[in-house]
């Protein structure tokens, strides 16, 4: 989560630039505020388990991030963390399973699916790659998830948005990279960097 906060801080302006033509031009600033609050809360009172970390992060995001991003990222982290339970450690296979539960919860909350030009277009390929690499060392498995998520975010450029604010633009949403998919790829990049030590 600290790595995600740093990645969002570094890329906040780019996320806002991506959001400007197809959204409300606030994705970067919203996530910057939210993940800064997450990092501060975790530093002040770090939970003992991975699930506890994600539960705390979820609460912070829901309470500090405006628009759809707060509830969607909050749901992703809450459901992923809830699947971890009270485990002190989580294997790659368990992480892949939990992240799939989180992504499915996002899909249900937002009514979206793969190809709708949303955060799921990065999350779902990342989950698939992580699941496929579950027998590998964590650094290898999470690097595969990062690469798949980043490719998924890039693949949103030619898509027409079917959900969210961008869907109101119809054909004019084509040719723009989805900011939610891009920020989801940042999350998986931070996971890969954490797994690599």
N, C-alpha and C positions, 0 to 999 in steps of 0.2 A: 504493500500500500504506500509506503514511503517512496518507493521507486516510481509508482504510478503518479504520485503527487508531483515528483520532480519532472517526469516526462510531460505531464499536462502543463506544468508551469512553463517548460521550455517550448512547447508547441501550442500554447493557448492562442496566440495571435493567428497562427496558421489555421487552427480549428475554426476560429471566428471568420477568417477569410473564406473558408470552405462553406460556412453556414450563411454567409452574406447573400449570395445569389439565390439560394433555395430555401432559406429558413429565416430566423429572426436575428441573425448576426450576433448571437449571444452564447453560442455553444462553448467557445473557449473560455469566456469570462465566467460563465456559470460553473463549468467543471473546475476551473482554477480555484474559485471560491470554495467549492465543495471538497475537493481533495486536499486543499490547504487545511480545512477544518478537520478532515480525517487524520492527516499527519499530526496536527496539534493534539487531537484527542488521544491518539495512540501513544504519543510521547508522554503525555500527562499520566495516563493510566493504561499501560499496555496489558491486554488480556493474556491469559496463560495458554490459550489454544488457538489453532488456526480458525476454527469456527467462531470463537469469541472475537477475534480480530475482524472477521468479515461482518459479524453482527453489529459491532460498534461502527464500522465504516458505513454500513447500510443506514444506520440511524442518522449519522452525520450528513450523508448525502441527501436523504429524504428531507431533512430539516433545513438544509442550506442551499440546495440547488433548485433553481426555478425551472419552469417549463416541464417538458416530458422527461428530460434527462435524469432528474432526481429520482422520481419513482421507478424508472426503468433500471438505472444502475443500482438503486437501492434494492430492488427486487432481485436482480442478478446476484448481488453479493449476499443478500439475506438467505436466499434459497440454496446457494452454493454452500454457505457456511452452516446452514441448518443440516445439510446432508452430511457434513463432516461430523456432526454431533460433538461430543466432548473429547474426541481423539486428540492426543498430544502430538501425533505425527500423522501425516497423510501420504500414502504412496501415489505414484503417478497414475496408476489405474483408478484409485479412489478419487483423485483430483479430477480425472477425465469424466468419471461418472457424475461427480457433484457439479462440475461445470455444465454438463449436459442438462442436469435438472434445472440449474439456474437459467440457462439459455432458453429452455422450454417454458419456464415461468415468464420470461421476458416476452416470448412469442405469444403466450396466452394473454398477458396483460395488454400488449400493444396490438393484438390481432394481426400480427405480421408473420411472414414466412420468408424463407430464402428467396432472393430475387426481387424483393419489394423495395430495395434500396434503403435499408435501415442498418442499425448496428448488428443485426443478425447475419448480415452478409460477410462480416468479419468473424463474429463469434462462432458461428456454426462450422465453417471450415477449420477454425482453430481447434474446436472440440474434436472434430473428426480426425485431424492430424495427431492430436494428443492421444486419442484413443488408439489410433493405429500404432503409435510409438510407445505404448504403455510398458513394453518390456525393455525399453532402452533406459540408459542412465537419465536422470532427471534433466541434466543440461541439454542432452540431445533431444529428448521428448518435447521439452518446452521450446527449444529452438525451432522444432518442426511446427509447433502450434503457432509461434510468432510468424514464421514465414507464410504459413497458410492464411493467417488472419490479415497480414499485410497485403497478400495477393488478393484476398477477398475484398478488402477496402478499395484497392485499385480497380477491381472488376466492377465496382458500382458506377464508374464513369459513364458507360454507355446505357445504363439502365434507366427506365422511366420509373419515377417514384410512385408507389401505389399506397403508401401509408405515410402518416405524419404530415408536417407542414409542407414539405416539398411536393406532396401529391397534388396540392392545389394548383401547381404550375403546369401539370400535365406534361406535354412534350418538351416544355422549356426546362424541365428538370434533367433532361438528357444532356450529357457532356460535362456534368459536374460530379466530383467525388463526394460521396456522402460523408458528412462530418461525424455522424454517430458511428459508422463503420470505422472511420479513421481513429476516433478516440478508443474504440474497442480494441483496435490493433495496438494502440499504445499500452493498454492494460496487459495484453499478452506479451508485448515486448518487455514490459517491466517484470513479468513473471519469469521470462526467459533469462533476464539479467540477474534476477535473484537466484534462480536455479544454478546459474553459472558461477555464483559466488562473487 
